[in-house]
Amino acid sequence: MSFDLTGKTALVTGTSGGIGQAIAAGLAEAGASVVAVSASNSNDTVAIVRGFGGSIEQISADLSNADGLEDVFQEALGFFGSIDILVNNAGTIRRTPAAQHARKDWYDVIDINLNSLFFLSQLAGNHMIERGGGKIINIASLLSFQGGINVPGYTASKHAVTGITKALANEWASKGIQVNAIAPGYIDTRNTAPLLADEKRSQAILERIPAGRWGNPEDLKGPAVFLASAASNYMNGHVLCVDGGWMAR
C-alpha cells in the first residue's frame, strides 16, 4: 500500500515518448491520474494509459517559454483539481564541440532542461505547500556527475538539476514536500540514438555497464513510482542513479 498512488494526480513533462511516456504509464499503473505535457502531442502515451484503464489528460505546450508556464500549470490543475506529483522530465540535447557550441543551442538547452524545471517546481511547490505536501521528481543524468563529450550545455544543465533538487529539498522538506531526482544511465531513446548508431562509442559504453545492456524507458517506472509514493517519505534531496551499475564501475 505504500506504493499505491490512487487518488493522486501527477503532472509529467516530456511525455511524447521515451522516459516520459514510461513514467507517465508507470504512475498511472500505480493508480495516479496523469496530466501529460509535451511540446508535441502525447497521443501514443494517452492511448497506452487509457488502454489499461488509466486516467490521463494531455496538454501541448512549449515549455521553453517561461512566460507560459503558469498557464500550463493552471490548465493542468483544471483537469483533476490538484497536483500531488510533479515529474520534470522534459529535456533536450545539442551535440557539438564546446569550441563550436552555438549560443542558440546553449540557450535552447538551458531553457528546457533547467529554467522550465525550476519555474514549474516553483509553481507546484507553492501549490503543494498550501496543500500540506507533495512530491517533485527531477530527471537528472549521468552527466550530472560527469563532463561528457560535445554536450557542454546539456552537462551544465544536468549538473544544475542536481543542485536545484537539493536546494528545494532543503527549503521544502519541512513543508511535507519531497524533492528528489532520478539520474538515468544510457537509455535507448531518441536522445541517445546518435550514440547507439556510433558502433565504436556504443560498444565502449556497453562494456562499462555491469548489467551488460543499455537501459530501456520501462526501467524508470519502478524508481518513479517509489519516489512519487509514501514509500519514499523520508527521502529528500537524493539523486537516484538507475544506470545498470555505470557509476559503480
N, C-alpha and C positions, 0 to 999 in steps of 0.2 A: 504493500500500500504506500510505502514511502516514495515510490516512483510513479504513482498514479497522478496524472495531470487533469483528471476530469474536473470540469468547472473552471479551468484556467484558460486564458487567452494569450496566444503567443504572436508577436509581430516579428516576422523573419524577413530579412532583406536579401536580395540577390538570389531569387528563387526560380529563375527560368530553367535551371538545370544544375547538374553537379552537386556540390556540397550543400548549397542552399535548398535544393529540391529534396535531397535526402533528409536533411534536418527537419524541414517542414513536415515531411511524411512521418518521420520518427516521432515528432511531438504529437502529431495527430493520432498516430497509433497508440500513444500513451494516454489519449483522452482529451488533449487540448484542442480548442478551436484555434484556427490559424488564420492570420492575415498575411498573405504573401505579397511582398513588394519587390518589383523589379523594373528596370528600365524598359525591357521588352516584356511581352506577355508571359504569364506563368500558366498558360493553358494546360500544358502537359502535367505540371505539378498539381493543378486543380483536379484534373482527370484521375490522377493516381490516388489522391486523398479521397475524393468522392467515390472512387471505385471500391474502396473498402469500407465505405460508410462514414468517413470522417467529415469534419466540419471545416470548411475553408472558404475564404473570400480573397480576392486579389485586387491590388492597386498597381497601375502602371505609372511610374514616376521617375524623373531624372534626379537621382539623389545627389548629384554633383552641384545642384542648385540649392545652396544652403537656405536661401530665402523661401523656398517652397517646402521645407521640411516640416514646419508646423502644420501646414495644410495636410500633408501626408499623415501626420500623427493624428490629427483631428478626424480625418476620414477613417483611419483605422479604428479609432475609438467608437465611431458611429456604427460599426458592424455588430459588436458584441458588448459595448458599454464600458469596457476596461481593458487595460493591457497589464498582464501579470508577468510576462516574459518578453524580453527583447533579445533577439539574436542579430547582432551586427555582422552579417556575412558578406554583404556586397563588397566587391573588390575588383580591381583591375591591375594590369601589369604592362609595362613597356620595356622591351628588351633591346637596349642599345648601350654601347660602352659609355662610361662616365664622361669621357672627353667629347663625345658627340651627343650626349643626352639633351634633347631639345627642352627648352623651357616649358613649352606647352605640355610635353609628356610628363615632366615633373609635376606641374600643377594639376593635370588630369588625375594622376595617381593620388596625390595628396588630398584632392577634393573628395574623391570617392572613399579611399581607404582610411582616411584619418578624420577629415572635417565632418563628413556625414555621420561617422560613428560617434564623434563627441557630441554633436548637436542633437542627434536622435537620443543619445543616452541622457542628455540634459533634460529633454522633453519627457522621456519616460521616467527619469529619476524623480522629477518634481511630482509627476502623477503617482508614482509608487510611494513617495514619502507621504502624500495625502492619504493613501490607502493603507499605509502601515507596513508595506513590504513589497518585495518583488525580486525578480532575477534578471540580470543582464549578462549575456554571454557574448563576448567578442571573439571573432575569428582572427587569430594571430597567424604565425607561420614559423617554420624552422628559421627563416630569415629574420625573425625577432631576436635570434641569438647569434646568427652568423652573417657574414657580409654578402655572400652570393657573388655572382659574376654578371656584369652587364645589366644589373637591375638596381641602380642606386636609389631611385625614387621609391620603389617598392620596399627595399630594405629599410630605408628611413621611416617609411610609414608604418611598417610592421614592428620595428623597434618601439615606435611611439605608441602603438596599440597596447603593448605590454605595460608601458608606463602609465597610460590613462587608466588601464584596468586596475592597477594598484592604487593610483591616486583616488579614483572613485570609490574603491573598496574602503580606503581609509576614512573617507568622509561619510559614506552611507551605510557602513556596517551597523552602526548604532541605530539606524532607521529601519532595520529589518530587511535591507537590500543586500543581496549577494552579487558581487561583480567579479566574474572570472573569465578566463579566456581558454580557448582550445587552439593549440598550435598543430595543425595537420602536418604530416610528413609529405612525402611525394605521393600525391593522389592523382589518379587518372581522370583529368578533367580537361576542358577546353584550354585553360590557362597553362597547363603543363604539356599540351600537345607538341609544341616545338621541341621539348626535351625528349619526349618519347620517340619523336621522329629522328632524332640525332642518335644513331646507333651506338657510337662510342660513349657519348655522355649518358645515355640511358643505361648502358651496361655498367659504367662506373658507378652510377647511383645505386643500381640494383645490388652490386657487390658490397656496398656498405650497409645495406638494410639487413639486420639479423633475421627478420622474418622471411627474407628471401623472395619478396614480391613487392610491387607497388601497391599502395592502398587504393581502395575504391570509395566512392562517396558514402556508401552504406556503413563503412567502418566508423563514421562520425555520429551515427544515430544514437548509439548507447551512451557515449560521453555527453551528448547534448541533452538527452533525457535526464541523465544523472544531475547535471548542473542546473537544469530547469526545475528539478523536483525538490521535495522536502528532504530527500536523502543527502543533499549537499548543504544543509542549512548552516553548518559550522565551517564551511569552506568559503574563503573570501580572498580576493587578490591573487589567486593562483593561476598559473599558466599550465594547462594540462597538455602534454605532448602526446599526440596519437600518431605515431611515426614508425611503427614496426620495429622500434629499437634504435633508430638512427642516432638520436642524441646520446645514447648509451655507448655507442661504438668508439 
